[in-house]
Amino acid sequence: MIKRPELRKDYIQDKYVIIAPQRNKRPHDVEVPVCTVPQKKNQSPFSADNLRKEKALLTIGPEKSWRVKVLLNKYPAISINNPKAYGQQEVVVETPDPRPETDDLPVSHIEDILRAYATRTKELAKNKKIEYILIFKNNGGSAGASLRHSHSQIFATNFIPPHIFDKSQKQQEYKIRTGHCVYCDVIKKESKSPRLVYKNKHIIAFTPYASMYNYEIWLMPLAHQDNITELTDQEMESLAKTLKHILKKIKQLGLPYNYYFHQVINDNDQHLYLKIVPRGSLWAGVEIGSGIIINPIDPDQAAAYYRQGL
């Protein structure tokens, strides 16, 4: 039986979603264009041969058989030489082989990628001008990817996005009012909800109550870890293993996706989470005009899908 639509609010911010499963039954006679990245015949710019002479910020593995490399982005939106858009943008080349996607890699290799994120976060945070570090991945043309070769990016700037600043303030207000971290309380609640996907001694994975995106899912350490540099080896391994499973399930849906970590440098009381957002629907008039998102995929349904095979 299809549930009736329900207006839901984000855990902490003034963001609203209408969960409307029956919207999947709407008639369609207009084709939705699919944005794909064409397969180029020439060799990937991130291949081992092409990166041989490039200066890397970080290399994981022996130089002749490296597994992960981090480079300065050659086409950055921000740079340390530009006071009007200050910061640093880096590319994390996840493998020298242009063929596999992240979910095809061994868990140990995905751990290497996460450790590259942590190492570069620690280094970038040494710059006193840097206030905010975003780690993100675009997979698929309609998710913003411009190259097929598996890679992600690090975006570090002296500007804190207003919605992130607002979230930090609301987290602090919640803690002053209740004495608790809002996301630690979210973990307790979602551990007992039908949105729980996976939980062990180190991490939890769940589809959020007010999911803005089809099949949106969050991965969080159970411990109150402020940023990715604080994750233990066990947390890294659990995160990598769960991330691999989730990305495989998204691939089975045939959806592009983004994932990202938010990190505010001078807020030492965040609760780190990895948000994964498959791009299964386009925002139209209601979303653009009102700011209220209509999501036709019930988070309970999404969680049941992700639990398959765990």
C-alpha positions as CSV (number, residue, x, y, z in Angstrom):
1,M,0.0,0.0,0.0
2,I,1.4,3.4,-1.0
3,K,1.7,5.8,1.9
4,R,0.1,9.3,1.8
5,P,2.4,12.2,1.3
6,E,4.1,13.5,4.4
7,L,5.9,16.9,5.1
8,R,9.1,16.3,7.0
9,K,11.7,18.6,8.5
10,D,15.5,18.2,8.6
11,Y,17.0,17.0,11.9
12,I,18.4,20.5,12.7
13,Q,17.9,23.0,9.9
14,D,14.9,24.7,8.5
15,K,14.8,22.5,5.4
16,Y,11.6,20.7,4.4
17,V,10.8,17.7,2.3
18,I,7.5,16.1,1.2
19,I,7.9,12.3,1.0
20,A,5.4,11.4,-1.7
21,P,5.8,7.8,-2.9
22,Q,2.7,7.9,-5.1
23,R,4.5,10.5,-7.3
24,N,6.3,7.5,-9.0
25,K,2.9,6.6,-10.5
26,R,2.6,9.9,-12.4
27,P,2.1,9.5,-16.2
28,H,5.0,10.7,-18.3
29,D,5.1,11.6,-22.0
30,V,8.2,13.8,-21.9
31,E,11.6,12.2,-22.2
32,V,14.1,13.3,-19.5
33,P,17.5,13.9,-21.1
34,V,20.3,11.8,-19.6
35,C,23.6,13.6,-19.2
36,T,26.5,11.3,-19.8
37,V,30.2,11.7,-20.1
38,P,31.4,10.5,-23.5
39,Q,34.1,7.9,-23.6
40,K,37.1,9.6,-25.1
41,K,39.4,7.6,-27.3
42,N,42.6,9.2,-25.9
43,Q,44.2,8.0,-22.8
44,S,43.0,9.3,-19.4
45,P,44.9,12.4,-18.1
46,F,45.0,10.6,-14.8
47,S,46.7,7.5,-16.0
48,A,50.0,6.4,-14.6
49,D,51.9,7.4,-17.7
50,N,50.4,10.9,-17.8
51,L,51.0,11.5,-14.1
52,R,54.6,10.3,-14.2
53,K,56.0,13.9,-14.5
54,E,53.3,15.6,-12.4
55,K,54.2,16.9,-8.9
56,A,52.0,15.2,-6.4
57,L,50.9,16.6,-3.1
58,L,50.5,13.1,-1.8
59,T,51.3,9.6,-3.1
60,I,50.0,6.4,-1.4
61,G,52.0,3.4,-2.4
62,P,55.4,3.1,-4.1
63,E,56.0,5.6,-6.9
64,K,56.1,2.9,-9.6
65,S,53.0,1.2,-8.3
66,W,51.0,3.9,-6.6
67,R,47.5,3.4,-5.5
68,V,46.3,6.9,-4.8
69,K,47.7,10.3,-5.8
70,V,46.6,13.8,-4.8
71,L,47.3,16.7,-7.2
72,L,46.5,20.4,-7.4
73,N,43.5,20.9,-9.7
74,K,44.7,22.5,-12.9
75,Y,41.3,24.2,-13.5
76,P,40.5,25.5,-10.0
77,A,37.6,27.7,-9.0
78,I,39.7,29.0,-6.1
79,S,43.4,29.4,-5.5
80,I,45.8,30.8,-2.9
81,N,46.9,33.5,-5.4
82,N,43.4,34.9,-5.7
83,P,42.2,37.0,-2.7
84,K,38.8,37.4,-4.3
85,A,38.3,33.6,-4.3
86,Y,40.9,32.3,-1.9
87,G,41.5,28.6,-1.2
88,Q,42.9,25.4,-2.7
89,Q,41.3,22.8,-4.9
90,E,42.8,19.4,-5.2
91,V,42.1,16.2,-7.2
92,V,42.3,12.8,-5.6
93,V,43.1,10.3,-8.3
94,E,41.7,7.1,-6.8
95,T,43.6,4.6,-8.9
96,P,46.1,4.6,-11.8
97,D,43.8,2.4,-13.8
98,P,41.1,4.4,-15.7
99,R,38.7,1.4,-15.9
100,P,37.4,0.6,-12.3
101,E,35.0,2.8,-10.4
102,T,35.3,3.3,-6.6
103,D,33.0,0.4,-5.8
104,D,35.1,-2.0,-7.9
105,L,38.2,-1.4,-5.7
106,P,39.2,-3.6,-2.8
107,V,38.1,-2.4,0.7
108,S,41.8,-1.8,1.6
109,H,42.2,0.5,-1.5
110,I,39.1,2.5,-0.5
111,E,40.7,2.8,2.9
112,D,43.7,4.4,1.2
113,I,41.4,6.9,-0.5
114,L,39.9,7.8,2.9
115,R,43.4,8.2,4.4
116,A,44.4,10.5,1.6
117,Y,41.4,12.6,2.5
118,A,42.5,12.7,6.1
119,T,46.1,13.4,5.4
120,R,45.3,16.3,3.1
121,T,42.7,17.7,5.5
122,K,45.3,17.8,8.2
123,E,47.8,19.6,6.0
124,L,45.3,22.1,4.6
125,A,44.1,23.0,8.1
126,K,47.6,24.2,8.9
127,N,46.8,27.3,6.7
128,K,45.3,29.7,9.2
129,K,43.2,31.3,6.4
130,I,41.3,28.1,5.7
131,E,37.9,27.9,7.4
132,Y,36.1,25.2,5.5
133,I,37.1,21.9,3.8
134,L,34.7,20.0,1.6
135,I,35.6,16.6,0.3
136,F,33.4,15.4,-2.5
137,K,33.0,13.0,-5.4
138,N,31.0,13.4,-8.6
139,N,30.2,10.2,-10.3
140,G,28.4,10.4,-13.7
141,G,27.8,13.3,-16.0
142,S,24.6,14.5,-14.5
143,A,26.3,14.5,-11.1
144,G,29.0,16.9,-12.4
145,A,31.8,14.5,-13.4
146,S,33.8,15.6,-16.4
147,L,36.1,12.5,-16.6
148,R,35.3,8.8,-16.3
149,H,38.6,8.0,-14.5
150,S,37.7,7.5,-10.8
151,H,38.6,10.6,-8.8
152,S,37.3,12.9,-6.1
153,Q,38.2,16.4,-5.0
154,I,39.1,18.5,-1.9
155,F,37.8,22.1,-1.8
156,A,39.4,24.3,0.9
157,T,38.4,27.9,1.3
158,N,38.4,30.8,3.7
159,F,34.6,31.2,3.2
160,I,32.1,29.2,5.2
161,P,28.9,28.6,3.2
162,P,26.0,30.3,5.0
163,H,24.0,27.0,5.3
164,I,27.0,25.3,6.9
165,F,27.4,28.2,9.3
166,D,23.7,28.0,10.1
167,K,24.0,24.3,10.8
168,S,26.9,24.8,13.2
169,Q,25.0,27.5,15.1
170,K,21.9,25.3,15.4
171,Q,24.0,22.3,16.6
172,Q,25.5,24.5,19.3
173,E,22.0,25.8,20.3
174,Y,20.8,22.2,20.5
175,K,23.7,21.2,22.7
176,I,23.2,24.2,25.0
177,R,19.5,23.4,25.3
178,T,19.8,19.6,25.8
179,G,23.4,18.9,26.8
180,H,23.7,16.5,23.9
181,C,25.1,16.4,20.3
182,V,22.1,16.5,18.0
183,Y,23.7,13.9,15.7
184,C,24.5,11.6,18.6
185,D,20.8,11.7,19.4
186,V,20.0,11.1,15.8
187,I,22.1,8.0,15.8
188,K,20.2,6.7,18.9
189,K,16.9,7.3,17.2
190,E,17.8,5.9,13.7
191,S,19.4,2.8,15.3
192,K,15.8,1.8,16.2
193,S,14.1,3.0,13.1
194,P,13.1,1.2,9.8
195,R,15.6,3.5,8.1
196,L,18.6,1.7,9.7
197,V,20.7,0.1,7.0
198,Y,23.8,-1.1,8.9
199,K,25.4,-0.7,12.3
200,N,28.4,-2.3,14.0
201,K,30.7,-1.2,16.8
202,H,32.2,1.6,14.8
203,I,29.8,3.1,12.3
204,I,26.1,3.4,11.4
205,A,24.5,3.8,8.0
206,F,20.9,5.0,7.6
207,T,18.6,6.8,5.2
208,P,17.6,10.2,6.8
209,Y,14.1,10.9,8.0
210,A,13.8,13.9,5.7
211,S,15.8,12.6,2.7
212,M,16.1,15.4,0.1
213,Y,17.3,13.0,-2.6
214,N,16.1,9.6,-3.9
215,Y,18.0,6.9,-2.0
216,E,20.0,9.4,0.1
217,I,22.0,7.7,2.8
218,W,24.4,8.8,5.6
219,L,27.4,7.0,7.0
220,M,28.6,8.2,10.5
221,P,31.0,7.0,13.1
222,L,29.2,6.1,16.3
223,A,31.8,7.9,18.3
224,H,31.7,11.7,18.3
225,Q,34.5,12.3,15.8
226,D,34.9,15.9,14.7
227,N,36.5,15.3,11.3
228,I,38.0,12.7,9.1
229,T,41.5,13.0,10.7
230,E,40.1,11.6,14.0
231,L,38.8,8.3,12.5
232,T,40.5,5.2,13.9
233,D,41.7,2.4,11.8
234,Q,38.6,0.3,12.7
235,E,36.3,3.2,11.7
236,M,38.2,3.7,8.5
237,E,37.8,0.0,7.6
238,S,34.1,-0.1,8.5
239,L,33.5,3.1,6.6
240,A,35.3,1.7,3.5
241,K,33.5,-1.6,3.6
242,T,30.0,0.0,4.0
243,L,30.8,2.6,1.3
244,K,31.7,-0.1,-1.2
245,H,28.4,-1.9,-0.6
246,I,26.3,1.3,-0.9
247,L,28.0,2.4,-4.1
248,K,27.5,-1.0,-5.6
249,K,23.8,-0.8,-4.8
250,I,23.6,2.7,-6.4
251,K,25.3,1.3,-9.5
252,Q,22.6,-1.4,-9.7
253,L,20.0,1.4,-9.8
254,G,21.9,2.9,-12.7
255,L,22.1,6.3,-11.0
256,P,24.9,8.9,-10.9
257,Y,25.7,10.1,-7.4
258,N,27.6,12.6,-5.3
259,Y,29.1,12.0,-1.9
260,Y,30.7,14.5,0.5
261,F,32.1,15.4,3.9
262,H,31.6,18.9,5.4
263,Q,34.4,20.1,7.7
264,V,34.5,23.5,9.5
265,I,38.0,24.1,10.8
266,N,37.2,26.2,13.8
267,D,34.2,24.2,14.9
268,N,35.7,21.5,17.0
269,D,32.4,20.0,18.0
270,Q,31.0,18.7,14.8
271,H,29.9,15.1,14.3
272,L,31.4,13.8,11.0
273,Y,29.2,12.2,8.5
274,L,29.5,11.1,4.9
275,K,26.4,12.0,2.9
276,I,25.8,10.0,-0.3
277,V,23.2,11.5,-2.7
278,P,22.1,9.5,-5.8
279,R,20.8,11.8,-8.5
280,G,17.6,10.0,-9.4
281,S,15.3,12.9,-10.0
282,L,15.3,16.5,-11.3
283,W,14.1,19.4,-9.2
284,A,11.3,21.2,-10.9
285,G,8.9,24.1,-10.2
286,V,7.9,23.3,-6.6
287,E,11.5,22.7,-5.6
288,I,13.0,25.7,-7.3
289,G,10.2,28.0,-6.5
290,S,9.4,27.1,-2.9
291,G,12.6,25.4,-1.7
292,I,10.5,22.5,-0.5
293,I,11.7,19.2,-2.0
294,I,9.4,16.5,-3.2
295,N,11.0,13.1,-2.9
296,P,9.1,10.1,-4.4
297,I,11.3,7.5,-2.7
298,D,10.3,6.7,0.9
299,P,13.4,6.5,3.1
300,D,12.1,3.3,4.6
301,Q,11.9,1.8,1.1
302,A,15.4,3.0,0.3
303,A,16.8,1.5,3.5
304,A,15.2,-1.9,2.7
305,Y,16.9,-1.8,-0.7
306,Y,20.3,-1.0,0.8
307,R,20.0,-3.8,3.4
308,Q,19.9,-6.4,0.6
309,G,23.2,-8.3,0.5
310,L,24.5,-7.0,3.8
